[in-house]
Amino acid sequence: MVKKVVIVGAGPCGLLLAHYLLSRGEKYEIDIYERRSDPIIVSFSTSRTYPISLNERGMRALRKIEGLEEVVKSRSLEVTGTIFHQKNGKTRLTPRNKSLFTLDRTSLAIVLLEKLNQKYDKSKLNLNFNCQCTSVDLVAKTVTLKNVVEASPVEEKHEFTVDYDLLIGADGANSQIRENFFAIKNFECEQKYVPNDYKSIFLPRPNENSGINLEQGKIHSWILNDSTLIVLLHQQDGSMSGVVLFLHKKNQIVNLSSTEEVLTFFQNNFPEVYQMMPREEAEAFLTRPVSRILTIRCNRYHQGDSVLLLGDAAHAVSSSIGQGCNAALEDVVLFDNLLDEYSDNIEEVIEQFTVRRKQDAHALVELGDNAFPSTMGLFIEFIFRENIAKTLHKLFPHRFSPSLSELIFETIVPYSEILNSYKGWISKVKKSNAKL
């Protein structure tokens, strides 16, 4: 019997899941509902976006669907290391053994959508944009949605209800599907904001005569004593984009009140960035909204025999370790493996997903909060520790584990094992962050 799967959320996680389920033959038909417009047709504002970095976890998940990895790589920039820029103008390069592939989230979603549209017709897949979930009836197994733009044709109803055999909440950190779990006893979910807020930043390709030479294929970062951090990556057209991260309280950014103040701030603190920043970007940066990152830690990801949370809806994480999208795509791999193991018995699969994923998901949030320090003093110590760990692992690979950054960015070692290997350092950073 064909099972109807309703996926709420057409981000990379929800779209990749559709690929996986539809590749399992005639077992599933898929309805996807997304609050935003179709990104292939409508361009999104970039005011709150930042590039994502796919490592082996994410690429392995894409690799299982024929052709996806190649297309994603063709639209990404390969990153082979990180360059830390110091106040005195000197730099420190941290190379990577395995490359990262960076692109913006919308570009990844477009690749996944294009492949779905090429491979499947409406008999197996229905994509529905501009549809917002408003409620879920867990007993009747129905989900109610509404059109968030003017309905066309006119006879379409503004609000409608669909039934499901399996409901997937892949609708992000502010998941509406997860909200319905609170009506059931014994569901616990910790939701908190990370200490750092951020603003996106977009810089044009430097003029060839400017003398600015920020090497392509590298992540570029700068940090101030007050913990203000800039992370920039090149795009394929030679421009750069990234984020300025700063403490929610006692920061310089929110006090900037004019374009001149913005330019002066960058000139005094990040001169390389200032040289690349046109006045138009300074004006845009001033009015660009401040964004916050919500982290999520739940005691379970399923409800009853037919509802499951994936990705940020289940375990939203700080962007500091670049694992949000990678972990979400890894969720899809685990779910698919469980379908194999339990012969597509959905009730057992979703229950086992909570059992198998919870420890790693909780560790992921802990790593995101406390793997990388927010103070200059600990940041210097972190670089020192990284260099020692890399040297010892290279000399004695069976006695010393890879460095923390190598484990996070270059391996598929479970997050819980990474946390256990570096629990002393994590505890130290956690105490420091608590003071901030």
Buried (B, 14 or more C-beta within 10 A) or exposed (E): EEBBBBBBBBBBBBBBBBBBBBBEEEBBBBBBBBBBBBBBEEEBEBBBBBBBBBBBBBBBBBBBBEEBBEBBBEBBBEBBBBBBBEEEEEBEEBEBEEBBBBBBBBBBBBBBBEBBEEBBEEEBBBBBBBBBBEBBEBEEBBBBBBBBEEBEEEEEEEEBEBEBBBBBBBBBBEBBBBBBBEEEEEBEBEEEEBBBBBBBBBBBEBEEEEEEEBEBBBBBBBBBEBBBBBBBBBBEEEBBBBBBBBBBEEBBBEEBEEBEBBBBBBEEBBEBBBBBBEEEBBBBBBEBEBBEBBBBBBEBBBBBBBBBBBBBBBBBBBBBBBBBBBBBBBBBBBBBBBBEEBEBBBEBBBBBBBEBBBBBBBBBBBBBBBBBBBBBEBBEBBBEBBEEBBEBBEEEEEEBBBBBBBBBBBBBBBBBBBBEBBEEBBEBBEEBBEEB
